[in-house]
Amino acid sequence: MITTTGLRKVYHSRGRETAALDGVDLHVREGEVYGVVGRSGAGKSTLIRCVNMLERPTSGTVEVAGTDLTALAGRSRRANAALRAARSQIGMVFQHFNLLSARTVQDNVELPLEILGVSGQERSRKALELLDLVGLTDKAKAYPAQLSGGQKQRVGIARALAGDPKVLLSDEATSALDPETTRSILQLLRDLNQQLGLTVLLITHEMDVVKAVCDSAALMKGGRVVESGTVTELLATPGSELAQELFPVGGEPSEEGRTVVDLTFHGEAATQPVISQLSRTYNIDISILGAAMETIGGRQIGRMRIELPGRFEENVVPIGFLREKGLQVDVAPVGAAAGRKADSTLVKEAAK
Ligand SMILES: Nc1ncnc2c1ncn2[C@@H]1O[C@H](COP(=O)(O)OP(=O)(O)OP(=O)(O)O)[C@@H](O)[C@H]1O
């Protein structure tokens, strides 16, 4: 539904060049909620502004709902009209809501319809329908100053949906909200995604947002996407930084000469008593160093760090047993093994 290919955006200011985007390839499938995370300055806002052509990319392409927006971006009147039409497929939600204070809630939602030349009666019907969808029917005649932050963001979302977009872009939509309001806005985005089949691309610096609503995620660093995939794929990727941040599990080995293993349980395997089976089958004592169970994207996923007696070579068979049971097994390198996998997150964990 959204594909960027080799997207670059270079800013020139005071004689300096900054590559805010340095070759971004992103693919957001139809009907998914996709989160882009990264530190401040990673290029997230620039990416979202290039996706809806608020910023013209320096090079590369942006395709939304089958239309190559970069090909439409010309100076002629016809190119502008085509770009406007394509952009009506894209709704945008902002961190600070960007509501007009002199207009009522209903008039704020009607604004994009006014710009599209929709008649007064139809505008009013549509705005009230959208306010109902976001749970704000009773606030239609209120002004933004009379609303809470969460209510303002609901108005922002209703306004973003006015043109019946296929895609919703959200730039830190919950960053200015308290945790409870954040949860309710994320739930609303999820509901809209499911009820309307809306594809949502959101940028955030909060991992909890990804955990709560995203099907897929990408990590940006220095204008590049360094990791991406469905949340399940990421959790199944050994050494994935996103997986570790989404789902941290730690714990130190009790002494030298033991094998530390990180287990990830997905689906069926999450509900099986695998650890007690392992202990009984091989008659070994297992120490649990750390564990967490979470529901991510509606699926139950568990992670656990365990310690087995003896070195890795002595535990090949029990580790094979765990893999056979459908668990993802990452052996945390310690001692001599650490040198062989010096760049993995697990090494950093184990070496602490
Ligand atoms: N208009 C601009 N002119 C010059 N440099 C810019 C401009 N906009 C962004 N940049 C630079 O591009 C880089 C990426 O900025 P961007 O705002 O996209 O990052 P971000 O990940 O969204 O960060 P934040 O979460 O702080 O908004 C930064 O180094 C920033 O200073």
The ligand as an SDF file (V2000), in Angstrom:
LIG
                    3D

 31 33  0  0  0  0  0  0  0  0999 V2000
   14.0910   21.6450    7.1650 N   0  0  0  0  0  0  0  0  0  0  0  0
   15.2640   21.1330    7.5180 C   0  0  0  0  0  0  0  0  0  0  0  0
   16.4150   21.7550    7.2040 N   0  0  0  0  0  0  0  0  0  0  0  0
   17.6230   21.2320    7.5460 C   0  0  0  0  0  0  0  0  0  0  0  0
   17.7780   20.0690    8.2110 N   0  0  0  0  0  0  0  0  0  0  0  0
   16.6630   19.3970    8.5570 C   0  0  0  0  0  0  0  0  0  0  0  0
   15.3490   19.8880    8.2490 C   0  0  0  0  0  0  0  0  0  0  0  0
   14.4450   18.9970    8.7160 N   0  0  0  0  0  0  0  0  0  0  0  0
   15.1370   17.9990    9.3120 C   0  0  0  0  0  0  0  0  0  0  0  0
   16.4720   18.2480    9.2090 N   0  0  0  0  0  0  0  0  0  0  0  0
   17.5410   17.3590    9.7140 C   0  0  0  0  0  0  0  0  0  0  0  0
   17.3000   16.0660    9.2060 O   0  0  0  0  0  0  0  0  0  0  0  0
   17.5770   15.0700   10.1960 C   0  0  0  0  0  0  0  0  0  0  0  0
   16.3280   14.2190   10.4300 C   0  0  0  0  0  0  0  0  0  0  0  0
   15.3210   15.0050   11.0390 O   0  0  0  0  0  0  0  0  0  0  0  0
   13.8500   14.4580   11.3640 P   0  0  0  0  0  0  0  0  0  0  0  0
   13.0640   15.5810   11.9690 O   0  0  0  0  0  0  0  0  0  0  0  0
   13.2920   13.7940   10.1750 O   0  0  0  0  0  0  0  0  0  0  0  0
   14.1810   13.3570   12.4750 O   0  0  0  0  0  0  0  0  0  0  0  0
   13.1880   12.6250   13.4960 P   0  0  0  0  0  0  0  0  0  0  0  0
   13.6410   11.2240   13.5760 O   0  0  0  0  0  0  0  0  0  0  0  0
   11.7840   12.8850   13.0950 O   0  0  0  0  0  0  0  0  0  0  0  0
   13.5050   13.3620   14.8500 O   0  0  0  0  0  0  0  0  0  0  0  0
   12.4690   13.9290   15.9540 P   0  0  0  0  0  0  0  0  0  0  0  0
   11.8740   12.7330   16.5970 O   0  0  0  0  0  0  0  0  0  0  0  0
   13.3460   14.7340   16.8600 O   0  0  0  0  0  0  0  0  0  0  0  0
   11.4800   14.7720   15.1840 O   0  0  0  0  0  0  0  0  0  0  0  0
   18.0520   15.8310   11.4260 C   0  0  0  0  0  0  0  0  0  0  0  0
   19.4650   15.8330   11.4120 O   0  0  0  0  0  0  0  0  0  0  0  0
   17.5010   17.2070   11.2290 C   0  0  0  0  0  0  0  0  0  0  0  0
   18.3230   18.1800   11.8540 O   0  0  0  0  0  0  0  0  0  0  0  0
  1  2  1  0
  2  3  1  0
  2  7  2  0
  3  4  2  0
  4  5  1  0
  5  6  2  0
  6  7  1  0
  6 10  1  0
  7  8  1  0
  8  9  2  0
  9 10  1  0
 10 11  1  0
 11 12  1  0
 11 30  1  0
 12 13  1  0
 13 14  1  0
 13 28  1  0
 14 15  1  0
 15 16  1  0
 16 17  2  0
 16 18  1  0
 16 19  1  0
 19 20  1  0
 20 21  2  0
 20 22  1  0
 20 23  1  0
 23 24  1  0
 24 25  2  0
 24 26  1  0
 24 27  1  0
 28 29  1  0
 28 30  1  0
 30 31  1  0
M  END
$$$$
